[in-house]
Amino acid sequence: MKSFTVTKNDASQRLDKFIVKNCPAMPSSLMFKYIRTKRIKVNGRRAEISTRLKEGDTVEAYINDEFFVSVRPKYDFLSAPAKLDIVYEDENILLADKKQGLLVHPDKNEYGDTLIARIQHYLYDKGEYRPQDENSFRPALANRIDRNTGGIVIAAKNAESLRILCDKIKYREIEKKYLAVIHGVPKKKTDLLEGYLEKNEEKNKVFLKSGKTDSSLTIKTRYTVLESRAGLSLVEVELLTGRTHQIRAHMASICHPLLGDGKYGKSSADKKMGFDKQALYSYSLKFDFKTDAGILNYLNGKRFTVKEVWFAEQLFGSGYRKLLDNSNN
């Protein structure tokens, strides 16, 4: 028998989800049977599969040791560097400035060095993340951006913050603005682009359609030209919908692809200029809560920006920051 005490980060989870995380080797059918036959109890009593756990609850599991998570002396995230570029941090959240080329989560080619691994390592070194004290929660990302896009990514230090952030992102209560360099000079200084986006999973590429189809999603992208120089334009972009490759595909659809975009742009010409990654950066984030945000209410109305966007500095000089200040006033 093994017992678990439900921590604050485990609270509000369903019993079956909690058991899956702590007993990953147990087949689902057996777990349901054990809950039904009282070999898994909550506070000494029979519980339903859908029971929502509360902080301080005791979950008792009268099952074989082979089903429990084995504690490893070394954590995978410790293989990643602990170095971060931090935009903002408090007891609940961390805003990291992710550099281009770094994955946010592991994929089939890269498992060790990712943004979330770096954040977990950083918090572990600070003593804010103690895996041995957690039943199921790990510091997690509330949003993500492409490997070759840079900018602000939000990390939650506790489960309650993660739930709130995911809810606010879903209902568009967190404003994100991007800085990009595009080929050419758009006819309109500012415009709202609308269209229908369809993703090809096999090619990992999206396509814009002129009309709505069963498999397409509506997209809206607002851009403002800040400055144009030598056949390139520096633009500020706001996503009114958040879809895969939305900015890249939408700007390419009006014949102004992003500089350095190998998938939707002019790859060979851009590489000769030294740009092998799309010139796109999520440089600004504002918490714009319309409804209660619980323990994160103190963030409402606050805007955070990265100190420097390298490609804007390189192509348009430090004056680009003044242009951004003027556009946000």
SVG drawing of the C-alpha trace seen along z (x, -y; Angstrom):
<svg xmlns="http://www.w3.org/2000/svg" viewBox="-18 -58 43 64">
<polyline fill="none" stroke="black" stroke-width="0.4" points="0.0,0.0 1.1,-3.5 -0.6,-6.8 -0.4,-10.2 -1.3,-13.5 -2.8,-15.9 -0.9,-19.1 -2.1,-22.5 -0.7,-21.8 -2.7,-18.5 -6.0,-20.0 -9.0,-20.0 -7.7,-17.0 -10.0,-14.0 -9.1,-10.9 -8.4,-8.8 -6.1,-11.5 -4.2,-11.6 -3.7,-7.9 -2.6,-7.8 0.2,-10.2 1.4,-8.4 0.9,-4.9 1.8,-5.1 2.3,-1.3 -1.2,-0.4 -3.7,0.4 -6.8,-1.8 -9.1,1.2 -7.3,2.3 -7.3,-1.2 -11.1,-1.5 -11.6,1.9 -9.4,1.0 -11.4,-2.3 -14.6,-0.4 -13.5,2.4 -12.1,-0.1 -8.5,0.8 -8.0,-2.9 -9.7,-5.1 -9.8,-8.8 -9.7,-9.7 -10.3,-6.1 -13.5,-5.9 -14.7,-4.6 -14.6,-7.3 -15.8,-7.7 -13.6,-7.9 -14.7,-11.5 -14.1,-12.6 -12.3,-16.0 -9.4,-15.9 -8.9,-18.7 -5.7,-19.9 -5.0,-17.8 -6.9,-14.7 -5.3,-11.4 -5.3,-8.9 -4.6,-5.3 -3.6,-2.7 -3.6,0.9 -1.8,2.1 1.4,3.8 4.6,1.7 5.4,2.3 2.6,-0.2 4.1,-3.1 6.5,-5.7 10.0,-4.8 12.0,-7.8 15.1,-8.4 18.2,-10.0 18.8,-12.3 16.2,-14.4 16.1,-14.8 15.9,-18.6 19.2,-18.8 20.9,-18.0 19.7,-21.4 21.5,-24.7 19.9,-26.7 20.6,-30.0 17.5,-32.1 16.8,-35.5 14.1,-36.6 11.7,-39.4 9.7,-39.2 9.4,-36.8 7.4,-36.5 6.1,-33.7 3.5,-32.5 4.9,-33.1 8.0,-33.6 8.2,-35.3 11.2,-34.0 12.7,-35.6 13.2,-32.5 15.9,-32.9 15.4,-31.7 16.6,-28.1 15.5,-26.8 12.6,-24.5 9.9,-25.2 9.1,-21.4 11.0,-18.2 10.4,-16.7 11.6,-13.5 15.0,-15.1 15.7,-17.2 14.8,-16.0 17.4,-17.5 17.9,-21.2 14.5,-22.9 13.0,-26.0 10.8,-24.2 13.8,-22.0 15.9,-25.2 13.1,-26.8 12.7,-23.6 16.4,-23.5 16.5,-27.2 13.7,-26.8 15.2,-23.6 18.5,-25.5 16.6,-28.3 14.8,-25.8 11.4,-26.8 10.8,-23.5 11.2,-20.3 10.1,-17.3 10.4,-15.0 7.6,-17.0 5.2,-17.0 2.9,-14.1 2.2,-15.3 2.8,-19.0 5.8,-20.3 6.4,-24.0 4.8,-24.3 4.4,-26.6 1.1,-28.4 1.9,-29.3 4.4,-28.3 6.1,-29.7 7.9,-28.1 11.5,-27.0 12.7,-29.7 10.6,-32.4 11.9,-34.3 10.1,-36.1 8.1,-36.0 6.9,-32.6 4.8,-32.4 5.7,-29.7 3.5,-28.9 5.2,-27.9 2.1,-26.3 -1.0,-24.5 -3.5,-27.3 -1.5,-29.8 -1.3,-27.4 -5.1,-26.9 -5.8,-30.6 -3.2,-31.5 -4.6,-28.8 -8.1,-30.1 -7.0,-33.7 -5.2,-32.7 -8.2,-30.8 -10.5,-33.8 -8.0,-36.2 -7.4,-38.1 -3.6,-38.3 -2.5,-40.6 0.6,-39.5 2.4,-41.7 5.1,-40.6 7.8,-42.5 8.7,-41.3 10.7,-42.3 8.9,-41.6 9.9,-41.9 8.6,-44.9 6.4,-47.8 2.6,-47.1 0.2,-49.5 -1.6,-50.1 0.4,-51.4 -2.0,-49.5 -4.5,-46.8 -6.6,-44.0 -6.1,-40.8 -8.8,-38.1 -8.8,-34.7 -9.2,-30.9 -6.3,-28.7 -5.9,-25.0 -3.1,-22.9 -1.3,-20.1 -0.1,-17.9 2.2,-15.8 4.1,-18.8 3.7,-20.8 2.6,-23.7 -0.5,-25.9 -2.4,-27.2 -4.8,-30.1 -8.1,-29.6 -10.4,-32.2 -13.5,-30.7 -14.5,-28.7 -14.2,-24.9 -14.9,-22.1 -11.2,-21.8 -10.3,-25.5 -10.1,-27.9 -10.8,-31.7 -7.8,-33.9 -7.4,-37.6 -4.1,-39.4 -3.5,-43.2 -0.3,-44.8 1.2,-48.3 4.2,-49.4 6.7,-51.2 9.4,-51.9 10.6,-50.9 14.1,-50.8 16.0,-49.1 13.1,-47.0 12.3,-45.8 9.6,-46.9 9.6,-46.7 6.1,-45.8 4.3,-45.4 1.8,-42.5 -1.1,-41.6 -2.8,-38.2 -6.5,-38.4 -6.6,-34.7 -3.8,-32.3 -3.2,-29.6 -0.1,-27.7 2.2,-29.8 -0.5,-32.4 1.7,-35.5 4.1,-33.9 1.4,-32.5 -0.8,-35.6 2.0,-38.0 3.2,-35.7 -0.4,-35.6 -0.3,-39.4 3.2,-39.0 5.2,-40.3 6.8,-37.2 9.0,-37.4 12.7,-37.9 14.5,-34.6 11.3,-32.4 12.4,-29.2 8.9,-27.8 6.8,-30.6 9.4,-33.1 12.5,-33.7 14.9,-31.2 18.0,-31.2 18.1,-35.0 17.6,-35.6 20.3,-33.1 22.8,-35.1 21.9,-38.1 22.7,-36.1 19.0,-35.4 18.3,-31.7 15.5,-32.1 12.3,-34.1 12.6,-37.7 9.7,-37.3 9.7,-38.1 7.0,-38.0 8.3,-41.2 5.3,-42.4 2.8,-40.9 0.0,-42.6 -2.3,-41.1 -5.8,-42.4 -8.1,-40.5 -11.9,-41.0 -12.9,-38.6 -11.5,-37.6 -8.0,-36.1 -7.8,-34.9 -4.3,-34.9 -3.0,-36.6 -5.3,-39.7 -2.3,-41.8 -1.0,-41.4 -4.0,-43.0 -3.1,-46.0 0.7,-45.3 2.7,-45.2 6.1,-43.5 8.5,-43.8 11.9,-42.4 14.8,-44.7 16.2,-44.2 15.0,-42.5 18.3,-41.7 17.1,-41.8 15.3,-45.2 18.4,-46.6 20.6,-45.3 18.4,-46.5 16.7,-49.6 19.0,-50.7 18.1,-51.5 15.5,-54.0 13.0,-51.2 12.3,-51.3 11.0,-54.8 8.7,-53.8 7.3,-51.0 6.7,-53.4 4.8,-55.7 2.7,-52.9 1.7,-51.8 0.8,-55.2"/>
</svg>
